[in-house]
Amino acid sequence: MAAYEYLCSRCGPFDVRLTIGTAPRTYGCPVCAGAARRVYSSPGLMLTSKAVAALRIREEQAREAPAVVPEPPPRRRVRQHPALSRLPRP
């Protein structure tokens, strides 16, 4: 679904959510039911914070040239539940 913007000569602008590629040139105004023409506008771009932008850049760089790890991380000892020690062994 995409949001398409229409402009009614009496009521002003309004948005309509339609399936992509199905927006007609004119659409009925929800207030006065008059014909409103479609207005082409820029897509809604949101501004991101510096921290999020830095993370995105870091992710893109990691795709191109991943960091090489000198050795695997140390193994952590997994603690088992005490009841598991009472189970019969094969």
DSSP file (Angstrom, degrees, kcal/mol; ACC not computed):
  #  RESIDUE AA STRUCTURE BP1 BP2  ACC     N-H-->O    O-->H-N    N-H-->O    O-->H-N    TCO  KAPPA ALPHA  PHI   PSI    X-CA   Y-CA   Z-CA
    1    1 A M              0   0    0      0, 0.0     2,-0.3     0, 0.0    18,-0.2   0.000 360.0 360.0 360.0 141.3    0.0    0.0    0.0
    2    2 A A  E     -A   18   0A   0     16,-3.1    16,-2.3    14,-0.0     2,-0.6  -0.931 360.0-121.1-128.4 153.3    1.2    3.5   -0.8
    3    3 A A  E     -A   17   0A   0     -2,-0.3     2,-0.4    14,-0.2    14,-0.2  -0.851  28.2-167.4 -96.6 123.0   -0.1    6.9    0.2
    4    4 A Y  E     -A   16   0A   0     12,-3.4    12,-2.8    -2,-0.6     2,-0.5  -0.894  13.1-136.4-111.3 141.2   -1.1    9.1   -2.7
    5    5 A E  E     -AB  15  39A   0     34,-0.6    34,-2.9    -2,-0.4     2,-0.3  -0.825  21.3-176.5-102.4 132.9   -1.8   12.8   -2.2
    6    6 A Y  E     -AB  14  38A   0      8,-3.0     8,-2.4    -2,-0.5     2,-0.5  -0.905  15.4-143.9-124.7 154.6   -4.8   14.5   -3.9
    7    7 A L  E     -AB  13  37A   0     30,-2.9    30,-1.6    -2,-0.3     2,-0.4  -0.965   7.2-159.7-125.4 116.9   -5.8   18.2   -3.9
    8    8 A C  E  >  -A   12   0A   0      4,-2.2     4,-1.6    -2,-0.5    28,-0.1  -0.780  17.2-140.0 -91.6 135.7   -9.4   19.2   -3.8
    9    9 A S  T  4 S+     0   0    0     26,-0.5    -1,-0.1    -2,-0.4    27,-0.1   0.767 101.6  33.0 -67.9 -23.8  -10.1   22.8   -5.0
   10   10 A R  T  4 S+     0   0    0      2,-0.1    -1,-0.2    -3,-0.0    -2,-0.0   0.855 130.2  27.7 -95.9 -44.3  -12.6   23.4   -2.2
   11   11 A C  T  4 S-     0   0    0      1,-0.3    -2,-0.1     3,-0.0    -4,-0.0   0.670  98.6-129.6 -99.9 -19.1  -11.3   21.4    0.8
   12   12 A G  E  <  -A    8   0A   0     -4,-1.6    -4,-2.2     2,-0.0    -1,-0.3  -0.596  50.7 -13.1 101.7-166.2   -7.6   21.2    0.2
   13   13 A P  E     +A    7   0A   0      0, 0.0     2,-0.3     0, 0.0    -6,-0.2  -0.373  57.1 168.3 -78.1 151.2   -5.1   18.3    0.3
   14   14 A F  E     -A    6   0A   0     -8,-2.4    -8,-3.0    -2,-0.1     2,-0.3  -0.975  26.3-124.3-153.8 158.4   -5.8   14.8    1.5
   15   15 A D  E     -A    5   0A   0     -2,-0.3     2,-0.4   -10,-0.2   -10,-0.2  -0.799  16.4-166.0-108.4 147.5   -4.1   11.4    1.4
   16   16 A V  E     -A    4   0A   0    -12,-2.8   -12,-3.4    -2,-0.3     2,-0.7  -1.000  15.0-140.7-132.1 133.6   -5.4    8.1    0.1
   17   17 A R  E     +A    3   0A   0     -2,-0.4     2,-0.3   -14,-0.2   -14,-0.2  -0.857  37.1 156.4 -97.4 118.0   -3.9    4.7    0.7
   18   18 A L  E     -A    2   0A   0    -16,-2.3   -16,-3.1    -2,-0.7     5,-0.1  -0.874  49.4 -80.8-133.7 164.5   -4.1    2.5   -2.4
   19   19 A T    >   -     0   0    0     -2,-0.3     3,-2.0   -18,-0.2     4,-0.2  -0.405  65.4 -87.0 -63.9 144.3   -2.3   -0.4   -3.8
   20   20 A I  T 3  S+     0   0    0      1,-0.3    -1,-0.1     2,-0.1    -3,-0.0  -0.300 112.5  14.2 -58.8 130.5    0.8    0.6   -5.6
   21   21 A G  T 3  S+     0   0    0     -3,-0.1    -1,-0.3     3,-0.0    -2,-0.1   0.463 103.4  92.0  86.6   3.2    0.2    1.5   -9.3
   22   22 A T    <   +     0   0    0     -3,-2.0    -2,-0.1     2,-0.1    -3,-0.1   0.286  47.8 125.2-111.2  10.7   -3.6    1.8   -9.0
   23   23 A A        -     0   0    0     -4,-0.2     4,-0.1    -5,-0.1     2,-0.1  -0.576  51.7-142.9 -75.7 122.5   -3.9    5.5   -8.2
   24   24 A P        -     0   0    0      0, 0.0    -2,-0.1     0, 0.0    -1,-0.0  -0.332  21.6-112.5 -77.6 165.9   -6.3    7.3  -10.6
   25   25 A R  S    S+     0   0    0      1,-0.1    13,-2.3    12,-0.1     2,-0.3   0.878 103.6  29.6 -66.0 -37.1   -5.7   10.8  -11.9
   26   26 A T  E     -C   37   0A   0     11,-0.2     2,-0.3   -20,-0.1    11,-0.2  -0.919  69.5-174.9-123.8 152.2   -8.7   12.1  -10.0
   27   27 A Y  E     -C   36   0A   0      9,-2.3     9,-2.4    -2,-0.3     2,-0.2  -0.990  34.1 -98.0-144.6 147.0  -10.3   10.8   -6.8
   28   28 A G  E     -C   35   0A   0     -2,-0.3     7,-0.2     7,-0.2     6,-0.1  -0.486  39.7-118.0 -70.9 130.8  -13.5   11.7   -5.0
   29   29 A C     >  -     0   0    0      5,-3.0     4,-1.5    -2,-0.2    -1,-0.1  -0.470  13.7-140.3 -66.9 133.6  -12.9   14.1   -2.1
   30   30 A P  T  4 S+     0   0    0      0, 0.0    -1,-0.1     0, 0.0    -2,-0.1   0.696  98.3  42.0 -70.3 -16.6  -14.0   12.5    1.2
   31   31 A V  T  4 S+     0   0    0      3,-0.1    -3,-0.0     1,-0.0    -2,-0.0   0.911 134.0  10.9 -93.7 -54.9  -15.5   15.8    2.5
   32   32 A C  T  4 S-     0   0    0      2,-0.1     3,-0.1     0, 0.0    -4,-0.0   0.497  88.9-128.5-106.9  -4.7  -17.4   17.3   -0.5
   33   33 A A     <  +     0   0    0     -4,-1.5     2,-0.1     1,-0.2     3,-0.0   0.617  61.8 139.5  65.4  14.9  -17.3   14.3   -2.9
   34   34 A G        -     0   0    0     -6,-0.1    -5,-3.0     1,-0.1     2,-0.4  -0.384  64.7 -85.5 -81.1 166.5  -15.9   16.6   -5.7
   35   35 A A  E     - C   0  28A   0     -7,-0.2   -26,-0.5    -2,-0.1     2,-0.4  -0.597  45.1-167.3 -76.7 126.9  -13.2   15.5   -8.1
   36   36 A A  E     - C   0  27A   0     -9,-2.4    -9,-2.3    -2,-0.4   -28,-0.2  -0.932  14.7-131.4-115.2 138.6   -9.7   16.1   -6.7
   37   37 A R  E     -BC   7  26A   0    -30,-1.6   -30,-2.9    -2,-0.4   -11,-0.2  -0.610  26.0-105.2 -91.7 151.0   -6.6   15.9   -8.8
   38   38 A R  E     -B    6   0A   0    -13,-2.3     2,-0.5    -2,-0.2   -32,-0.3  -0.510  30.5-152.6 -75.1 138.4   -3.6   13.9   -7.9
   39   39 A V  E     -B    5   0A   0    -34,-2.9     2,-0.6    -2,-0.2   -34,-0.6  -0.943   7.8-139.7-113.5 131.3   -0.5   15.8   -6.7
   40   40 A Y        +     0   0    0     -2,-0.5     2,-0.3   -36,-0.1   -36,-0.0  -0.811  34.0 164.6 -92.7 122.9    3.0   14.5   -7.2
   41   41 A S        -     0   0    0     -2,-0.6     3,-0.1     1,-0.0   -36,-0.1  -0.841  41.8 -84.2-132.6 168.6    5.1   15.2   -4.1
   42   42 A S        -     0   0    0     -2,-0.3    -1,-0.0     1,-0.1     3,-0.0  -0.393  54.6 -97.8 -71.3 151.4    8.4   13.9   -2.7
   43   43 A P        -     0   0    0      0, 0.0     2,-1.0     0, 0.0    -1,-0.1  -0.315  43.7 -95.2 -67.8 154.8    8.4   10.7   -0.7
   44   44 A G        -     0   0    0     -3,-0.1     2,-0.5     2,-0.0    -3,-0.0  -0.596  48.0-174.9 -74.2 104.4    8.3   11.0    3.1
   45   45 A L        -     0   0    0     -2,-1.0     2,-0.4    -3,-0.0    -3,-0.0  -0.864  11.0-148.6-101.9 132.3   11.9   10.8    4.1
   46   46 A M        -     0   0    0     -2,-0.5     2,-0.4     1,-0.0    -2,-0.0  -0.780  13.4-124.0-102.2 146.6   12.6   10.7    7.8
   47   47 A L        -     0   0    0     -2,-0.4     2,-0.3     1,-0.0    -1,-0.0  -0.682  25.5-149.3 -85.6 137.3   15.7   12.1    9.4
   48   48 A T        -     0   0    0     -2,-0.4     2,-0.0     1,-0.1    -1,-0.0  -0.712  19.6-103.7-105.6 158.5   17.8    9.7   11.5
   49   49 A S     >  -     0   0    0     -2,-0.3     4,-2.3     1,-0.1     5,-0.2  -0.286  33.1-109.2 -73.5 165.0   19.9   10.4   14.5
   50   50 A K  H  > S+     0   0    0      1,-0.2     4,-2.3     2,-0.2     5,-0.2   0.864 118.3  54.5 -63.6 -36.3   23.7   10.5   14.2
   51   51 A A  H  > S+     0   0    0      2,-0.2     4,-1.9     1,-0.2    -1,-0.2   0.924 110.4  44.5 -65.1 -44.5   24.0    7.3   16.2
   52   52 A V  H  > S+     0   0    0      2,-0.2     4,-2.2     1,-0.2    -2,-0.2   0.901 113.0  51.5 -67.2 -40.5   21.7    5.4   13.9
   53   53 A A  H  X S+     0   0    0     -4,-2.3     4,-2.2     1,-0.2    -2,-0.2   0.903 109.3  50.5 -62.9 -40.5   23.3    6.8   10.8
   54   54 A A  H  X S+     0   0    0     -4,-2.3     4,-2.3     1,-0.2    -1,-0.2   0.886 109.6  50.9 -65.1 -38.3   26.8    5.7   12.1
   55   55 A L  H  X S+     0   0    0     -4,-1.9     4,-2.3     2,-0.2    -2,-0.2   0.897 109.8  50.0 -65.5 -39.8   25.5    2.2   12.7
   56   56 A R  H  X S+     0   0    0     -4,-2.2     4,-2.3     2,-0.2    -2,-0.2   0.908 111.3  48.3 -65.1 -41.4   24.1    2.0    9.2
   57   57 A I  H  X S+     0   0    0     -4,-2.2     4,-2.3     1,-0.2    -2,-0.2   0.915 111.7  50.2 -64.5 -42.2   27.4    3.1    7.7
   58   58 A R  H  X S+     0   0    0     -4,-2.3     4,-2.0     1,-0.2    -2,-0.2   0.897 110.2  50.3 -63.2 -40.1   29.3    0.6    9.9
   59   59 A E  H  X S+     0   0    0     -4,-2.3     4,-1.5     2,-0.2    -1,-0.2   0.918 110.3  49.3 -64.2 -43.6   27.0   -2.2    8.8
   60   60 A E  H  X S+     0   0    0     -4,-2.3     4,-1.4     1,-0.2    -2,-0.2   0.888 111.4  49.5 -64.4 -38.7   27.5   -1.3    5.1
   61   61 A Q  H  X S+     0   0    0     -4,-2.3     4,-2.8     1,-0.2    -1,-0.2   0.868 107.0  55.6 -67.0 -35.6   31.2   -1.2    5.5
   62   62 A A  H  < S+     0   0    0     -4,-2.0    -1,-0.2     1,-0.2    -2,-0.2   0.816 103.5  55.8 -67.7 -29.3   31.2   -4.6    7.2
   63   63 A R  H  < S+     0   0    0     -4,-1.5    -1,-0.2     2,-0.2    -2,-0.2   0.910 114.2  38.7 -66.2 -41.7   29.4   -6.1    4.2
   64   64 A E  H  < S+     0   0    0     -4,-1.4    -2,-0.2     1,-0.3    -1,-0.2   0.910 137.9  10.6 -76.5 -43.8   32.1   -4.9    1.9
   65   65 A A  S  < S-     0   0    0     -4,-2.8    -1,-0.3    -5,-0.1    -2,-0.2  -0.749  80.0-154.9-139.5  87.4   35.1   -5.7    4.1
   66   66 A P        -     0   0    0      0, 0.0     2,-0.2     0, 0.0    -4,-0.1  -0.272  29.5 -99.9 -65.2 149.9   34.2   -7.7    7.3
   67   67 A A        -     0   0    0      1,-0.1     2,-0.5     0, 0.0    -5,-0.0  -0.461  34.0-129.2 -69.2 137.9   36.5   -7.3   10.3
   68   68 A V        -     0   0    0     -2,-0.2    -1,-0.1    -3,-0.1     3,-0.1  -0.789  15.5-145.9 -92.8 128.6   38.9  -10.2   10.7
   69   69 A V        -     0   0    0     -2,-0.5     0, 0.0     1,-0.1     0, 0.0  -0.821   3.0-148.9 -95.5 127.9   39.0  -11.8   14.2
   70   70 A P  S    S-     0   0    0      0, 0.0    -1,-0.1     0, 0.0    -2,-0.0   0.837  77.9  -3.7 -67.5 -32.2   42.4  -13.0   15.3
   71   71 A E  S    S-     0   0    0     -3,-0.1     0, 0.0     3,-0.0     0, 0.0  -0.986  84.0 -89.8-154.7 158.4   41.0  -15.9   17.4
   72   72 A P        -     0   0    0      0, 0.0     3,-0.1     0, 0.0     0, 0.0  -0.325  53.8 -94.7 -68.8 156.0   37.6  -17.2   18.4
   73   73 A P        -     0   0    0      0, 0.0     3,-0.1     0, 0.0    -4,-0.0  -0.311  52.1 -87.2 -67.1 155.6   36.1  -15.9   21.6
   74   74 A P        -     0   0    0      0, 0.0     2,-0.3     0, 0.0    -3,-0.0  -0.315  47.1-107.9 -64.5 146.0   36.7  -18.0   24.8
   75   75 A R        -     0   0    0     -3,-0.1     2,-0.4     1,-0.0     0, 0.0  -0.538  27.8-139.2 -76.6 137.1   34.2  -20.8   25.4
   76   76 A R        -     0   0    0     -2,-0.3     2,-0.5    -3,-0.1    -1,-0.0  -0.776  18.9-118.7 -94.0 140.2   31.8  -20.2   28.2
   77   77 A R        -     0   0    0     -2,-0.4     2,-0.6     1,-0.0    -1,-0.0  -0.670  26.1-138.6 -79.2 126.3   31.0  -23.1   30.5
   78   78 A V        -     0   0    0     -2,-0.5     2,-0.4     1,-0.0    -1,-0.0  -0.751  12.3-137.3 -89.3 123.6   27.3  -24.0   30.2
   79   79 A R        -     0   0    0     -2,-0.6     2,-0.2     1,-0.0    -1,-0.0  -0.664  18.2-146.2 -82.0 129.8   25.8  -24.7   33.6
   80   80 A Q        -     0   0    0     -2,-0.4     5,-0.0     1,-0.1    -1,-0.0  -0.609  24.7 -97.7 -94.0 156.4   23.5  -27.7   33.5
   81   81 A H    >   -     0   0    0     -2,-0.2     3,-1.5     1,-0.1     4,-0.5  -0.498  31.8-125.2 -68.6 138.9   20.3  -28.1   35.5
   82   82 A P  G >  S+     0   0    0      0, 0.0     3,-1.1     0, 0.0     4,-0.4   0.802 107.5  62.8 -58.9 -30.2   21.0  -30.3   38.7
   83   83 A A  G >  S+     0   0    0      1,-0.2     3,-1.0     2,-0.2     4,-0.3   0.764  90.5  67.9 -67.6 -23.3   18.2  -32.7   37.8
   84   84 A L  G X  S+     0   0    0     -3,-1.5     3,-0.9     1,-0.2    -1,-0.2   0.772  89.3  63.9 -67.9 -24.7   20.1  -33.7   34.6
   85   85 A S  G <  S+     0   0    0     -3,-1.1    -1,-0.2    -4,-0.5    -2,-0.2   0.728  97.4  57.0 -72.0 -19.4   22.8  -35.3   36.6
   86   86 A R  G <  S+     0   0    0     -3,-1.0    -1,-0.2    -4,-0.4    -2,-0.2   0.537  83.0 105.7 -87.6  -7.5   20.3  -37.9   37.9
   87   87 A L  S <  S-     0   0    0     -3,-0.9     2,-0.1    -4,-0.3    -3,-0.0  -0.442  83.1 -98.9 -72.5 146.8   19.3  -39.1   34.5
   88   88 A P        -     0   0    0      0, 0.0    -1,-0.1     0, 0.0    -2,-0.1  -0.378  35.6-134.1 -65.9 143.7   20.6  -42.5   33.4
   89   89 A R              0   0    0      1,-0.1    -3,-0.0    -3,-0.1     0, 0.0  -0.734 360.0 360.0 -96.5 146.1   23.6  -42.4   31.1
   90   90 A P              0   0    0      0, 0.0    -1,-0.1     0, 0.0     0, 0.0   0.490 360.0 360.0 -72.8 360.0   23.8  -44.6   27.9
